[in-house]
Amino acid sequence: MLLEVNHLEKIFKTRFSKETTAALRDIDFSVENGEYIAIMGESGSGKTTLLNILATLEHPTNGTVALNGNNITNIKANDLAKFRREHLGFVFQDFNLLDTLNVRDNIYLPLVLNRKPVQMMKERIGTLAPLLNISELLNKQPFELSGGQKQRVAIARALMTQPDLILGDEPTAALDSKNSDRLLNLFEQINDEGQTILMVTHSSVVASHAKRVLFIKDGMIYHQLYRAERSTSDFNKEINLAMGSVLGGN
Ligand SMILES: Nc1ncnc2c1ncn2[C@@H]1O[C@H](COP(=O)(O)OP(=O)(O)OP(=O)(O)O)[C@@H](O)[C@H]1O
């Protein structure tokens, strides 16, 4: 099993008041290698909190997250950046490209930080740039790119290290519908090539591209659906039905 999440709980406390918020109550699920999972839920349901814990950006109050059998919730602070660089890829809505580096160097960055040989970087970018249709952009600066181009560069960077898991936080939120479709097709393509992906979204259209959807409400997983052989539009309808019955408040 690639990822095992057990009894995850996250209680936020404000320092100066006794008020607490249970963002996650008891989350259990596991992810096999090669899966493509969307986590759906309404605003405030705990999606970002869950993703941040999986990304080791936040500590759970209770529970464990194991990646390849190793508990990642107790990695020492000094080792976290290295762990993330070696095992995780991030595709978040703000692209986090460094404006002082050109596109090529932005993409090389994780491998440079991991002290990988230049030859390896060249080979990897040689595979990824055509796949992501960014070969013509490598010498440009990030500010010269459109939103969709920036997002594709960010994906190339996330894929450079061949991470165990790609984590996405509303990866299409900043894109128009054409670029959003392209990104979703690309995710399906890299998943077909074996890349495991987990993303959070509030959009049923986005979720309908995944192979499995987990529904979260009030910090708990309520329901899940497998896409199986369904088209994205049929799966979208089913997700909406499930949201109506499972997530609907009436
Ligand atoms: N740092 C924090 N301190 C206190 N409460 C927090 C903190 N972060 C999140 N929360 C609370 O935890 C709950 C879950 O928030 P979270 O951001 O995980 O939801 P979400 O499903 O990602 O929402 P959205 O779709 O609006 O981004 C909310 O009630 C939120 O107010």
PDBQT file of the ligand as one rigid body, heavy atoms in Angstrom, charges set to zero:
ROOT
HETATM    1  N1  LIG A 301      -5.218  27.382  11.054  1.00  0.00    +0.000 N 
HETATM    2  C1  LIG A 301      -6.493  27.224  11.434  1.00  0.00    +0.000 A 
HETATM    3  N2  LIG A 301      -6.893  27.667  12.645  1.00  0.00    +0.000 NA
HETATM    4  C2  LIG A 301      -8.164  27.492  13.061  1.00  0.00    +0.000 A 
HETATM    5  N3  LIG A 301      -9.117  26.874  12.333  1.00  0.00    +0.000 NA
HETATM    6  C3  LIG A 301      -8.779  26.423  11.111  1.00  0.00    +0.000 A 
HETATM    7  C4  LIG A 301      -7.453  26.571  10.591  1.00  0.00    +0.000 A 
HETATM    8  N4  LIG A 301      -7.422  26.016   9.347  1.00  0.00    +0.000 NA
HETATM    9  C5  LIG A 301      -8.668  25.554   9.105  1.00  0.00    +0.000 A 
HETATM   10  N5  LIG A 301      -9.487  25.771  10.156  1.00  0.00    +0.000 N 
HETATM   11  C6  LIG A 301     -10.911  25.366  10.265  1.00  0.00    +0.000 C 
HETATM   12  O1  LIG A 301     -11.012  23.980   9.991  1.00  0.00    +0.000 OA
HETATM   13  C7  LIG A 301     -12.161  23.692   9.196  1.00  0.00    +0.000 C 
HETATM   14  C8  LIG A 301     -11.724  23.013   7.903  1.00  0.00    +0.000 C 
HETATM   15  O2  LIG A 301     -11.007  23.936   7.086  1.00  0.00    +0.000 OA
HETATM   16  P1  LIG A 301     -10.348  23.528   5.689  1.00  0.00    +0.000 P 
HETATM   17  O3  LIG A 301      -9.606  24.714   5.192  1.00  0.00    +0.000 OA
HETATM   18  O4  LIG A 301      -9.605  22.250   5.839  1.00  0.00    +0.000 OA
HETATM   19  O5  LIG A 301     -11.654  23.271   4.787  1.00  0.00    +0.000 OA
HETATM   20  P2  LIG A 301     -11.788  23.120   3.199  1.00  0.00    +0.000 P 
HETATM   21  O6  LIG A 301     -12.693  21.952   2.984  1.00  0.00    +0.000 OA
HETATM   22  O7  LIG A 301     -10.445  23.059   2.577  1.00  0.00    +0.000 OA
HETATM   23  O8  LIG A 301     -12.507  24.464   2.809  1.00  0.00    +0.000 OA
HETATM   24  P3  LIG A 301     -12.403  25.360   1.456  1.00  0.00    +0.000 P 
HETATM   25  O9  LIG A 301     -13.000  24.499   0.378  1.00  0.00    +0.000 OA
HETATM   26  O10 LIG A 301     -13.240  26.536   1.787  1.00  0.00    +0.000 OA
HETATM   27  O11 LIG A 301     -10.959  25.671   1.249  1.00  0.00    +0.000 OA
HETATM   28  C9  LIG A 301     -12.869  25.030   8.979  1.00  0.00    +0.000 C 
HETATM   29  O12 LIG A 301     -13.872  25.138   9.959  1.00  0.00    +0.000 OA
HETATM   30  C10 LIG A 301     -11.774  26.050   9.217  1.00  0.00    +0.000 C 
HETATM   31  O13 LIG A 301     -12.307  27.253   9.687  1.00  0.00    +0.000 OA
ENDROOT
TORSDOF 0
